[in-house]
């Protein structure tokens, strides 16, 4: 008896992955094995960088808070320590947004903890 393979399904799977790699450079977009490896590696990078994104944003917020705090005569660590002592619970994301978009509100917070 001849060997039976589900060529419809395997071709559909390949077609789907080649569709996902559209726009890639060179053989990465149209050679099956290269495209498949590239696509799998891309998923790995996506997973890793979803974690790194949080790290990068926190670093950005800290830099913005530090820059705004130094204009008020405090360092970042002094400001955060004073906020903690004064029992003001405001996260870094909101504090950085205030520092950039609403300097008066940020200044008011700094005056409250000084």
C-alpha positions as a Markdown table, in Angstrom:
| # | Residue | x | y | z |
|---|---|---|---|---|
| 1 | Unk | 0.0 | 0.0 | 0.0 |
| 2 | Unk | 1.4 | 3.4 | -0.9 |
| 3 | Unk | 2.4 | 5.8 | 1.9 |
| 4 | Unk | -0.3 | 8.4 | 2.6 |
| 5 | Unk | 0.7 | 12.0 | 3.6 |
| 6 | Unk | -1.5 | 14.9 | 4.4 |
| 7 | Unk | 0.0 | 17.2 | 1.9 |
| 8 | Unk | -2.9 | 19.7 | 2.1 |
| 9 | Unk | -2.2 | 20.4 | 5.8 |
| 10 | Unk | 1.6 | 20.5 | 5.6 |
| 11 | Unk | 1.4 | 22.9 | 2.6 |
| 12 | Unk | -1.1 | 25.1 | 4.5 |
| 13 | Unk | 1.2 | 25.2 | 7.5 |
| 14 | Unk | 4.2 | 26.2 | 5.4 |
| 15 | Unk | 2.1 | 28.8 | 3.6 |
| 16 | Unk | 1.0 | 30.3 | 6.9 |
| 17 | Unk | 4.6 | 30.6 | 8.2 |
| 18 | Unk | 5.8 | 32.1 | 4.9 |
| 19 | Unk | 3.0 | 34.6 | 5.1 |
| 20 | Unk | 4.2 | 35.5 | 8.6 |
| 21 | Unk | 7.8 | 36.1 | 7.3 |
| 22 | Unk | 6.7 | 38.5 | 4.5 |
| 23 | Unk | 8.9 | 41.6 | 4.6 |
| 24 | Unk | 12.0 | 39.8 | 5.9 |
| 25 | Unk | 15.2 | 40.1 | 3.9 |
| 26 | Unk | 16.5 | 37.7 | 1.3 |
| 27 | Unk | 16.0 | 33.9 | 1.9 |
| 28 | Unk | 14.4 | 34.6 | 5.2 |
| 29 | Unk | 11.1 | 35.4 | 3.5 |
| 30 | Unk | 10.8 | 32.6 | 0.9 |
| 31 | Unk | 13.1 | 29.6 | 1.7 |
| 32 | Unk | 11.0 | 27.3 | 4.0 |
| 33 | Unk | 13.7 | 26.2 | 6.5 |
| 34 | Unk | 15.3 | 29.6 | 6.8 |
| 35 | Unk | 12.0 | 31.3 | 7.1 |
| 36 | Unk | 10.8 | 28.8 | 9.8 |
| 37 | Unk | 14.0 | 29.3 | 11.8 |
| 38 | Unk | 13.8 | 33.1 | 11.5 |
| 39 | Unk | 10.2 | 33.1 | 12.6 |
| 40 | Unk | 10.9 | 30.8 | 15.6 |
| 41 | Unk | 13.8 | 33.0 | 16.6 |
| 42 | Unk | 11.6 | 36.1 | 16.3 |
| 43 | Unk | 9.1 | 34.5 | 18.8 |
| 44 | Unk | 12.0 | 34.0 | 21.2 |
| 45 | Unk | 13.0 | 37.7 | 20.9 |
| 46 | Unk | 9.4 | 38.8 | 21.3 |
| 47 | Unk | 9.1 | 36.8 | 24.6 |
| 48 | Unk | 12.4 | 38.1 | 25.9 |
| 49 | Unk | 11.7 | 41.7 | 24.9 |
| 50 | Unk | 8.2 | 41.8 | 26.5 |
| 51 | Unk | 10.1 | 41.4 | 29.8 |
| 52 | Unk | 12.9 | 43.9 | 28.8 |
| 53 | Unk | 10.3 | 46.5 | 27.9 |
| 54 | Unk | 9.2 | 46.8 | 31.5 |
| 55 | Unk | 12.9 | 47.1 | 32.6 |
| 56 | Unk | 13.5 | 49.8 | 30.0 |
| 57 | Unk | 10.5 | 51.9 | 30.9 |
| 58 | Unk | 11.3 | 51.8 | 34.6 |
| 59 | Unk | 14.8 | 53.1 | 33.8 |
| 60 | Unk | 13.3 | 55.8 | 31.6 |
| 61 | Unk | 10.9 | 56.9 | 34.4 |
| 62 | Unk | 13.8 | 57.0 | 36.9 |
| 63 | Unk | 15.9 | 59.2 | 34.6 |
| 64 | Unk | 13.0 | 61.6 | 34.1 |
| 65 | Unk | 12.3 | 61.8 | 37.8 |
| 66 | Unk | 15.9 | 62.4 | 38.6 |
| 67 | Unk | 16.2 | 65.2 | 36.0 |
| 68 | Unk | 13.1 | 66.9 | 37.4 |
| 69 | Unk | 14.2 | 66.4 | 41.0 |
| 70 | Unk | 17.6 | 67.9 | 40.4 |
| 71 | Unk | 15.9 | 71.1 | 39.1 |
| 72 | Unk | 14.3 | 71.2 | 42.5 |
| 73 | Unk | 17.6 | 70.7 | 44.4 |
| 74 | Unk | 17.1 | 67.0 | 45.3 |
| 75 | Unk | 18.6 | 63.8 | 43.9 |
| 76 | Unk | 16.4 | 60.9 | 42.8 |
| 77 | Unk | 17.2 | 58.8 | 45.8 |
| 78 | Unk | 16.6 | 61.8 | 48.2 |
| 79 | Unk | 13.2 | 62.4 | 46.6 |
| 80 | Unk | 12.2 | 58.8 | 46.7 |
| 81 | Unk | 13.3 | 58.5 | 50.3 |
| 82 | Unk | 11.4 | 61.6 | 51.3 |
| 83 | Unk | 8.3 | 60.4 | 49.5 |
| 84 | Unk | 8.5 | 57.1 | 51.4 |
| 85 | Unk | 9.0 | 58.9 | 54.7 |
| 86 | Unk | 6.0 | 61.2 | 54.1 |
| 87 | Unk | 3.8 | 58.2 | 53.2 |
| 88 | Unk | 3.1 | 59.5 | 49.7 |
| 89 | Unk | 2.4 | 56.4 | 47.6 |
| 90 | Unk | 2.8 | 57.5 | 44.0 |
| 91 | Unk | 4.4 | 55.2 | 41.4 |
| 92 | Unk | 7.3 | 56.1 | 39.2 |
| 93 | Unk | 5.3 | 56.0 | 36.0 |
| 94 | Unk | 2.9 | 58.7 | 37.3 |
| 95 | Unk | 5.7 | 60.7 | 38.9 |
| 96 | Unk | 7.6 | 60.7 | 35.6 |
| 97 | Unk | 4.5 | 61.8 | 33.7 |
| 98 | Unk | 4.0 | 64.7 | 36.1 |
| 99 | Unk | 7.7 | 65.7 | 35.8 |
| 100 | Unk | 7.4 | 65.9 | 32.0 |
| 101 | Unk | 3.8 | 67.1 | 31.4 |
| 102 | Unk | 2.9 | 69.0 | 34.6 |
| 103 | Unk | 6.0 | 70.5 | 36.3 |
| 104 | Unk | 3.8 | 72.5 | 38.7 |
| 105 | Unk | 2.2 | 69.4 | 40.1 |
| 106 | Unk | 5.6 | 67.8 | 40.4 |
| 107 | Unk | 7.0 | 70.9 | 42.2 |
| 108 | Unk | 4.0 | 70.8 | 44.6 |
| 109 | Unk | 4.8 | 67.2 | 45.5 |
| 110 | Unk | 8.5 | 68.0 | 46.0 |
| 111 | Unk | 7.6 | 71.0 | 48.3 |
| 112 | Unk | 5.3 | 68.8 | 50.3 |
| 113 | Unk | 8.1 | 66.3 | 51.1 |
| 114 | Unk | 10.9 | 68.9 | 51.7 |
